[in-house]
Amino acid sequence: MFTRIFSIVAAAAIGSTAIAQEAEQRIVSIGGTVTEIIYALGKSDLIVARDTTSTYPAEASQLPDVGYMRALSPEGVLSVDPTLIIAEEGSGPIETIDVLKEASIEYVTVPTGYTADAVAEKIMIIGEALDESEAAATLAAQVTDDMQAAAQTAAHADPKSVLFVLSVQGDRVMAAGQQTSADAIISLAGGQNAMGAFYGYKPVSNEAIIEAAPDLILMMQSGGGHPITDEQIIAHPGLGTTPAARDGNIARIDGLLLLGFGPRTGDAIQSVNTALYAE
């Protein structure tokens, strides 16, 4: 009888310790996709601060903001006394990341990637950091299924051309080439990148835009620099001459949904495909 009582007390003590340890976990989430995955895993209560790109779900915006993920200061991140920093690859500057990694705080880097396997890897890495590997495996499987099903439905034998415009300043257009998240989502959605001749995000000439003759102009609804209206696109010396502008095929999709490659990527594929092919 005494042994049984001791076992119950010991188990209760262990459980209390585990709960206390979880309550003490203080996470700084860097990167909109990282934050979205933490919420999807049901661990948002552990986040004490997030970066500016963490805009989904809406309640994330109520958390303290430590700044833009590529322009962080160590003082800002450390000021919230985190026990765990989960940051998307590419966060910076490198000097800040070096300071954070040297601090006595667990630092987890989440790699970027634009495939179903890459998204699943992001989820699994975050799940392991949160001690939620089982829940992460379930979420990763669901997101993989969603992405594969959406891409299969979107596949098109004669893909239309898409110009992704990152920003416009004056007549200067910054567009997406190969090996970008924009290029990847266009391909998954059954389209063809109009600027596939170069890599990364680069300024393009009006002549190149005219020659590319995109069927759809795609932009971020939020998060991009120098927003441009439909009227300004139509009046633009390059964009305005395209079949996309002529036919009014201009789509704006939330930036994190479109380019984040997180849990909602299946929805992003469907949204771009609808903008391309819906009558």
N, C-alpha and C positions, 0 to 999 in steps of 0.2 A: 504493500500500500504506500509506504514511504517512498519507494523507488518511483512509483507511478506519479505521485504528487511532485517529486523532484523533476521528473521528466517534463511534466506539464509546465512547471515554473520555468525550467530552463528553456523550453520551446518558446514560451511567452517572452522571455528576456531576449532571445535571439531575434524574434519577430519585431520586438520594440526597437532593437538596435538597427535592424534593417530599415524600418520606417524612419527612424531618426536620420540614418545616413542618407536616405533618399530626400528627406526634407531639407537636408543641408546642401544638397547638390544645387549649384548655382551656375546656370549655363549662359554663356554669351554666344549667340547664334549669328554667324557672319555669312551672308548670302541668302537671297530670297528663297532659293530652292531648299537650302538647309533648313530654314525656318519652317517652310511649308511641310517638309517631311517630319520634323519634330512634332508639329501639330497633328499630322495624319497618324502618328504613332501614339497620340494621346498623352504626350509629355510636355505640353506647352506650359504647364504650371511650374516647370523647372527653369524656364527661361527668365533671366533677370534683365537682359538687354539684347538688342538686335541691331542690325545695320540698316541703312537707309533703303536698301533694295528689298527688304523684307516687308512686302506690302500685302501678302495674302497668308492666311485669311485676314479680314479687315481688323479684327481685334488685335492683331500683331502690332498695328500702328500705335496702340496705346502703351506699348512697352518703351522704356528708355532707349533712345537712339544714340549709338556710339559713332555714327558717321558713315560715310560712303565706304564700301568694302575695299576699294582700291586706294583710299586716302585715310587710313586709320591712324590714330595716335595711340601709343601704348598707355598714356595717362588716361585717355577716355575709356579704354577697354578695362583697364585694371581698377578704375574708380568704382566699379560696381561689385568688386570683390568676387570674381568668378572662381569656381572650382574646376570648371571645364569650359574650354573654348572649342567650338566646332565651326570650322571655317572652310568655305569653298576654295578650291585651288585657284590661285590667281589673286587672292586677297593681298593687300599690301598697304604701304610700300614694304619692301623686303626688310628694311631696317626695323620697322615696327614688328613684323612677324618674328624677326630674330630675338627681339627683346621679350616678346610674349612667350616664345618657346623656351627661353632661358629662365623664365619665372617658374616658380614651384606650382605650376598649374598644368593640368593635363590639356594637351593641344592635339586636336584631331583634324586632319586635312581630308576633305572630301573631293575626290577628283572630278573634273568635268568630263563630259562625254555625251554623245548625241545619238546613241542607239538604245534599244530596249535593254540590252545587257548592261550598258553603262548606267542607265537610270536605276536598274535593280542593284547594281553595285553601290551606288550612292545610298540607297535605302538601307542596305545591309550594313554598311560601315557605320551609319548613324545609329541603326538599331543596336549594334554591338556596343557602341559607346554608351548607349542609354540602358544597357542590359535588357534589351527588348528584342533579342534576335528572333524569337518565334513570331512575334507580331510583325517584325520587319520582313520575314520570309513570306508571310501571308500577303502583306502589302505589295512586296516586290513581284510576286506571282500575279496578282491582280493587275498591277500596272503594266506588266509585260504582256499579259493577255489583251488588255485594252489597246496598247500601242500596236500590237501585231494585227489585231482585228481591224483597227482604223486604217492602218497602212494597206492592208489587203483590199479593203473596200475602196480606198482612194486610188489604187494603182490604175494608170491610164496608158493605153497603147500609144496614144498621140498626145503627149503631155504639153500643156500650155506653158508659156513663158512668164516668169515672175521676176519683177525687179524689186528687191527689198531695199528700201530707202531708210538708212539709219538717221540721217539728218539732212537738212537743207539750210544753207546760209547764203542768202543772196541767190546767185545762179549756181552755186557750188553744191553738188549732190554727193553725199557719202553713201556708198552702196556696199552690199555684201557679196563677196566672192566665195570661192571654195573654202572648205575647212572652217566654216563658221556655223553657229547654231541656226542662223537664218537659212543657210544653204541646206542644212540637214532637214529642217522642218518642211521646206519647200519640196524636197525630194520625197519625203515620207507622205506628203499630202498629194502626190501625183503630179507635181509640177516640175519645171525645169528652170534652173537659175539662169536668168538673162545675163548675168555677169560671171559666168563660170570660167572665164579665161584667166582670172587672177585669183590670188589667195587673200583671205582676210578682208577687212573693211578698208576701202580706199576711195578717194575722190574719183569721180568719173566725169568725162567731158560730155557736153551736150551731144556731140557727134556720136559718141559711143552709145548713148542712150537711144538716140534716133535709130541707129543701126540695129540695136538689140530688139527694138519694137516689142516691148513686153505686152502681154495680154492682161496682166494684173500688176498694179503697183501696191505693194504691201508695206505697211509701216506699223510701228508700235503706237498703241493708243495712249500710252503713258511711258515715261522713262527715257524717251529719245530727246535729242537736243534740237533746238530750233524747229518747233512744230510748224507744219505748213497746212493750209486749208486746201480744200478741193479747188476753190477758185484760183488760188496761187499756183497749184499744180497745172491747171489748164492754161494759165498765162505764162508758165515757165517755158523758156525757149527750147529746152530739151524734153522735159517730161510732158509738156503740153502737146507734143506732136505724136505721141505714142498711141497705139490702138487702145491701151488701157485708159488713157485720159479721154480719148475720143468717145469711148463707150461708157465712161463713168465707172470703170472697174477699178475702184480704189478701196482698199480694205485696211482698217485699223483694228488691231487686236492688242489686248493688254500685253505689255512687254514681258512680264514674268510668265504668264500663261504661254505666250508664243515661243519664247526663247529659253525659258528656264530649264526645260527637260527634267521636270519633276513628276509628281503623281498625276498631274492633269494633262500630260502630253498627248494622250489619246484624244482629249477634247480639242487640243490645239490642232492636231492633224485634221480632224473633222471640220474645224472652223476654216482653215485655209482651203481645204478641198471644196467646201461649200462656196467660198468666195470665188474660186476658180471656175467651177463647173455648174453651179446652180443657174438655172434659166430664170 
